[in-house]
């Protein structure tokens, strides 16, 4: 019987759907005794939704690099997961003298050890629904070299352990990113990125201010439960530098850097500047430590740093329930705000200096500070340097000599039973989320007891 065009089309469609139904996700295992001895033997160019690549720990690093230019789905993400060794060691991906699979061909390979983004082979697409977890990725920096599509090349000054050139719906979890120009770099064509439980430290270039532990510009990015440690010795970059719309920094440990948080203007994608989320930044539940003799005396910079002041954030930084500790023996400023159009709402925090209270100042340069109920070291001063802004006290402050930490010398910033900061939190503004967890050293979170009164600070 001759098949009509209508039924022939239906037959082809049903057949295609049937093939899709029976197409199972694949598992690729890499490591000693596994099907793939090297990362480069994995067919990265043909990964499909639901596929998983497991990289097993081995005694020596994997000197390999690659690109992920593929799309998973919300229900079936593409996952690259490390499998720890007998003592919890993460598999190490080392960019020094790293090689790339011949079947891959991608540009900007000098920008990262692991790149998520564009490629010639596989065919270019917007990477999506990708999970990268449980890996140590290092050595994406000068003077290290690698073998790529044009033979031997060298990393660029701004290379990163993980470079997200573009991507959406990405999760970066339990990664150790170090000894690179930037630990993590996320570029402006990216959206919906979560960075959780990672350790970022020992990045940057000596003498340079332009490379950081993390450098991000994204539409919607959340940093949660991460441990940001000091940069490489002699490096002058920031710990977390961000140009995103919809930034959330919650329950992290952030120690060292020129500035701990440098939250400035979007410069690579006008859609970020135009987004309502660009005007609203949340920083809460973090431990933030200013160390002696390390970079700027400013802890948080909010606004912008380009020549285009019209593109600055000009919104509100909600800074609440953080524990900020300075061990610097001279003056520090908790906030530097770029223009009079930017505002900081500061409440529920512990702001403490281990030196004289007069070394604790709140503001410099410009902007508006709405100062709610916080604990501050006795003798604090409102401003330092040339300040052309305004401080509005909207609730009474709590002041003292010591905030009542269990053991400051060991960085145990939990509160002792007699601390004045216990159950002392102010009434929470209705338009920000309540803290529900606290950071546990390191890279872990603990739920707060339901219904318990909130303390001042991160604990």
C-alpha positions in Angstrom: 0.0 0.0 0.0 1.3 3.4 -0.9 1.8 5.7 2.1 0.3 9.1 1.8 2.5 12.1 2.5 0.5 12.8 5.7 1.0 9.3 7.2 4.6 9.1 6.0 5.3 12.3 8.0 3.6 10.9 11.0 5.5 7.7 10.7 8.8 9.5 10.6 7.9 11.7 13.6 6.8 8.7 15.7 10.0 6.9 14.7 12.1 9.9 15.7 10.3 10.2 19.1 10.8 6.5 19.6 14.5 6.8 19.0 14.6 9.7 21.5 12.8 7.6 24.1 15.2 4.7 23.9 18.3 6.9 23.7 19.9 6.4 27.1 22.3 8.8 28.8 25.9 7.6 28.7 28.4 7.3 31.5 32.1 8.0 30.7 34.6 7.0 33.4 38.2 8.3 33.4 41.1 7.0 35.5 43.2 4.0 36.4 41.5 0.8 35.3 38.6 2.7 33.7 37.4 2.6 30.1 39.1 6.0 29.5 42.7 6.3 30.8 42.8 10.0 29.9 40.4 12.9 29.9 41.2 13.5 26.3 39.8 10.2 25.3 36.3 11.2 26.3 34.2 12.3 23.3 33.5 15.8 24.6 32.4 16.9 21.1 29.4 14.5 21.2 28.1 14.8 24.8 24.3 14.8 25.0 21.7 15.7 27.7 22.0 13.4 30.7 25.5 12.3 30.0 28.0 12.0 32.9 31.8 12.1 32.9 33.4 10.8 36.1 37.0 11.6 36.6 38.6 9.4 39.3 41.5 10.5 41.5 44.9 9.3 40.6 48.3 9.9 42.3 49.5 12.2 39.5 47.6 15.1 38.0 45.7 15.0 34.7 47.6 17.5 32.5 44.7 18.1 30.2 42.4 20.9 29.1 39.1 21.0 27.2 36.0 22.9 26.2 32.3 22.2 27.1 30.1 23.4 24.2 27.0 21.3 24.7 23.5 21.5 26.1 21.8 19.5 28.8 18.3 20.0 30.1 16.9 20.9 33.5 15.8 17.3 34.0 19.0 15.8 32.3 22.0 18.1 32.9 25.4 17.2 31.6 27.6 16.5 34.6 31.4 16.4 34.9 32.1 15.0 38.4 35.3 14.1 40.2 35.6 11.0 42.3 37.7 11.5 45.4 40.7 9.3 46.4 40.9 7.2 49.6 41.7 10.2 51.8 39.2 12.5 50.2 41.7 13.9 47.6 40.0 15.5 44.6 41.3 14.6 41.1 43.7 17.3 40.0 43.4 18.9 36.5 46.7 20.7 35.9 47.0 23.3 33.1 50.8 23.2 32.9 51.8 21.3 29.8 48.2 20.3 29.3 47.0 18.6 26.1 43.7 18.9 24.3 41.7 16.1 22.5 42.4 16.3 18.7 38.7 16.2 17.9 38.1 19.5 19.8 38.8 22.8 18.1 38.0 26.0 20.0 39.3 29.5 20.3 40.2 31.4 23.4 41.9 28.2 24.6 44.6 30.4 26.2 41.9 31.8 28.5 41.4 28.8 30.7 42.1 25.2 31.7 38.5 24.3 31.5 36.4 26.5 29.2 32.6 26.6 28.9 31.7 28.4 25.7 32.2 28.7 22.0 33.8 26.1 19.7 34.4 25.3 16.1 34.3 21.6 16.8 31.8 20.7 18.2 29.5 23.0 16.4 28.9 26.2 18.4 25.9 26.5 20.7 24.9 28.2 23.9 26.1 25.8 26.6 23.3 25.1 29.1 22.4 22.9 32.2 26.0 21.8 33.0 27.3 20.7 36.4 31.0 20.7 37.2 31.9 19.3 40.6 34.5 17.7 42.9 37.7 18.7 41.0 40.9 20.6 41.7 41.7 22.8 38.7 45.0 24.7 38.7 47.9 26.3 36.8 46.1 28.4 34.1 48.5 31.3 34.0 51.8 32.6 32.6 54.4 31.3 32.1 52.8 27.9 31.8 52.3 26.4 28.3 49.8 23.9 26.8 49.3 22.0 23.5 46.3 23.1 21.5 44.9 23.5 18.0 47.9 25.6 16.9 50.5 23.5 18.7 52.2 24.8 21.8 50.8 28.0 23.2 50.9 30.0 26.5 48.1 31.1 28.8 47.1 34.7 28.7 47.6 37.0 31.6 43.8 36.9 32.4 43.5 33.1 32.1 41.4 31.2 34.7 41.2 27.7 36.1 37.5 27.8 34.9 36.6 30.3 32.2 32.9 30.6 31.4 32.9 32.4 28.1 29.2 31.9 27.8 26.6 29.6 29.3 23.3 29.4 31.1 22.0 27.4 34.0 25.4 26.3 35.2 26.4 24.8 38.6 30.1 24.9 39.8 30.3 22.9 43.0 33.0 21.8 45.4 35.9 22.9 43.1 39.3 24.0 44.2 40.5 26.7 41.9 44.0 28.0 42.4 47.4 29.0 41.0 45.8 30.7 37.9 45.5 34.3 36.7 41.8 34.2 37.8 40.5 31.3 39.8 37.1 31.7 38.1 36.1 34.0 35.3 32.5 34.3 34.1 31.8 36.6 31.0 28.9 38.8 30.3 26.9 36.6 27.9 26.3 34.1 30.7 23.2 33.8 32.9 22.0 31.8 35.9 25.3 30.6 37.4 25.6 29.0 40.9 29.0 28.8 42.6 28.7 26.7 45.7 31.1 25.0 48.2 34.2 26.0 46.2 37.7 26.9 47.5 39.2 29.8 45.6 42.7 31.0 46.6 46.3 31.6 45.5 45.3 33.2 42.2 46.4 36.5 40.5 49.5 37.9 38.9 52.2 39.6 41.1 52.0 43.4 40.9 48.8 43.3 38.9 45.4 44.7 40.0 43.4 43.1 37.2 43.2 39.4 38.1 41.3 38.0 41.0 40.2 34.9 42.8 36.8 35.3 41.0 35.9 37.8 38.3 32.3 37.6 37.1 29.8 39.5 34.9 26.6 37.6 34.5 22.8 37.9 34.6 22.0 36.1 37.8 24.8 34.6 39.8 24.9 33.2 43.4 27.9 32.6 45.5 27.1 30.3 48.4 29.2 28.3 51.0 32.5 29.2 49.3 35.9 29.7 51.0 37.7 32.6 49.4 41.3 32.6 50.7 44.2 35.0 50.1 45.6 35.6 46.6 49.1 34.7 45.5 51.8 36.5 47.2 52.4 39.9 45.7 49.2 39.9 43.8 47.0 43.1 44.1 43.7 41.8 42.8 40.4 41.5 44.7 39.0 38.5 46.2 35.6 38.6 44.5 35.2 41.2 41.7 31.7 41.3 40.1 29.9 43.2 37.4 26.7 41.2 37.4 23.0 41.9 37.6 21.2 39.9 40.3 24.3 39.1 42.4 23.8 37.2 45.7 26.8 36.6 48.0 25.5 34.4 50.9 27.2 32.3 53.6 30.8 32.6 52.4 34.1 33.0 54.1 36.0 35.8 52.4 39.6 36.5 53.6 42.1 38.8 52.1 42.5 40.5 48.8 43.0 44.1 47.8 39.2 44.4 48.5 37.2 41.5 49.7 34.3 42.5 47.6 34.6 44.8 44.5 31.0 45.2 43.1 31.2 47.5 40.2 29.6 48.3 36.8 28.7 46.0 34.0 30.8 46.8 30.9 30.3 43.9 28.5 26.6 43.6 28.0 24.1 46.5 28.0 21.3 44.1 28.9 22.9 43.8 32.4 22.9 47.5 33.0 19.2 47.7 31.9 18.0 44.8 34.1 16.1 45.8 37.3 18.2 43.1 39.1 21.3 45.3 38.4 20.1 47.8 41.0 19.7 45.2 43.8 22.6 43.3 45.3 22.4 41.0 48.3 25.4 40.3 50.6 24.4 38.4 53.8 25.6 35.7 56.2 29.3 36.0 55.3 32.5 36.1 57.3 34.7 38.8 55.9 38.2 39.3 57.1 40.6 42.2 56.4 44.2 41.1 57.0 47.2 43.2 58.0 49.3 44.8 55.2 47.2 43.5 52.4 46.0 45.9 49.7 43.4 48.6 50.1 41.9 49.5 53.4 38.4 49.3 51.8 36.5 46.1 52.4 33.5 46.5 50.1 33.4 48.7 47.0 29.9 49.3 45.5 29.1 51.3 42.3 31.5 51.3 39.4 35.1 51.7 38.3 34.9 52.6 34.6 34.8 56.0 32.9 31.0 55.7 32.2 29.4 56.7 35.5 26.0 56.5 33.8 26.4 52.8 33.7 27.2 52.4 37.4 25.0 50.3 39.6 23.1 53.2 41.2 20.9 50.9 43.2 21.0 49.4 46.7 23.5 47.1 48.3 21.7 45.1 51.1 24.5 44.2 53.5 23.2 42.3 56.5 24.0 39.6 59.0 27.7 39.5 58.1 30.6 39.2 60.5 33.4 41.7 59.5 36.7 41.5 61.3 39.8 43.7 60.6 43.2 42.7 62.0 44.8 45.7 60.3 46.5 48.0 62.8 45.4 51.1 60.9 42.2 52.7 59.7 39.8 50.7 57.4 36.6 51.7 55.7 33.9 49.1 55.5 32.3 50.7 52.5 33.5 52.7 49.5 30.5 53.9 47.5 31.1 55.4 44.0 28.4 58.1 43.5 25.7 59.8 45.5 23.1 57.7 43.6 24.3 54.5 45.3 23.0 53.3 48.7 24.0 50.7 51.3 21.5 49.3 53.7 23.5 48.0 56.6 21.9 46.1 59.4 22.3 43.0 61.6 26.1 43.0 61.2 29.1 42.7 63.6 31.8 45.2 62.5 34.9 44.8 64.6 38.5 45.8 64.5 41.1 44.2 66.7 43.1 47.5 66.9 41.7 50.7 68.3 38.1 51.5 67.7 39.0 54.7 65.9 40.4 52.6 63.1 37.0 51.4 62.3 35.2 53.7 59.9 32.1 53.0 57.9 32.2 55.1 54.7 34.5 56.9 52.3 34.1 58.8 49.1 30.4 59.2 48.4 26.9 57.6 48.6 24.2 57.0 51.2 24.5 54.6 54.2 21.3 53.6 55.9 22.7 52.3 59.2 20.4 50.0 61.1 21.1 48.0 64.3 24.7 46.7 64.1 27.4 45.9 66.7 30.4 48.1 66.3 33.7 48.4 68.2 33.8 51.2 70.7 35.3 54.4 69.3 34.3 53.8 65.7 34.1 56.8 63.4 31.6 57.5 60.7 33.9 58.3 57.8 37.5 58.4 56.7 39.2 60.3 53.9 37.2 62.8 51.9 33.5 61.8 52.3 30.8 63.6 50.3 27.8 61.5 51.2 25.3 60.9 54.0 24.9 58.5 56.9 21.3 58.0 58.1 21.0 56.2 61.5 17.7 54.4 61.3 18.0 52.2 64.4 20.1 52.3 67.7 23.5 50.7 67.5 25.2 48.2 69.9 28.8 49.0 70.8 31.4 47.3 72.9 35.1 46.3 73.3 34.7 42.7 72.2 31.8 41.1 70.3 31.8 37.9 72.3 33.4 35.5 69.8 34.2 32.0 71.2 37.9 32.4 70.2 38.9 35.3 67.9 42.6 34.2 67.8 41.5 30.9 66.2 38.9 32.6 63.9 36.1 31.0 65.8 33.5 33.7 65.3 30.6 31.9 66.8 29.1 33.7 69.7 29.7 32.8 73.4 26.8 32.3 75.8 27.3 35.8 77.3 27.7 37.7 74.0 25.5 40.8 73.7 24.9 39.9 70.1 22.8 36.8 70.9 19.2 37.1 69.8 19.9 40.8 69.2 19.0 41.1 65.5 16.9 44.0 64.3 13.5 43.7 62.6 14.3 42.4 59.2 13.3 44.5 56.1 10.5 42.8 54.3 12.1 42.9 50.9 15.2 40.8 51.6 15.4 37.1 52.4 15.9 36.1 56.1 19.1 34.2 56.8 18.3 30.5 57.3 21.8 29.0 57.5 25.3 29.7 58.7 28.7 29.0 57.3 30.7 26.1 58.8 34.5 26.0 58.2 35.0 25.2 55.5 32.7 25.0 52.6 29.7 23.7 54.6 26.4 25.1 55.7 24.3 24.4 58.7 20.6 25.2 58.9 19.5 27.5 61.7 16.9 26.2 64.1 13.4 27.0 62.9 11.9 29.9 64.6 15.0 30.8 66.6 15.7 34.5 67.2 18.5 35.8 64.9 21.8 37.0 66.3 23.8 39.9 65.1 26.5 38.8 62.7 26.9 35.7 60.5 26.4 33.3 63.4 
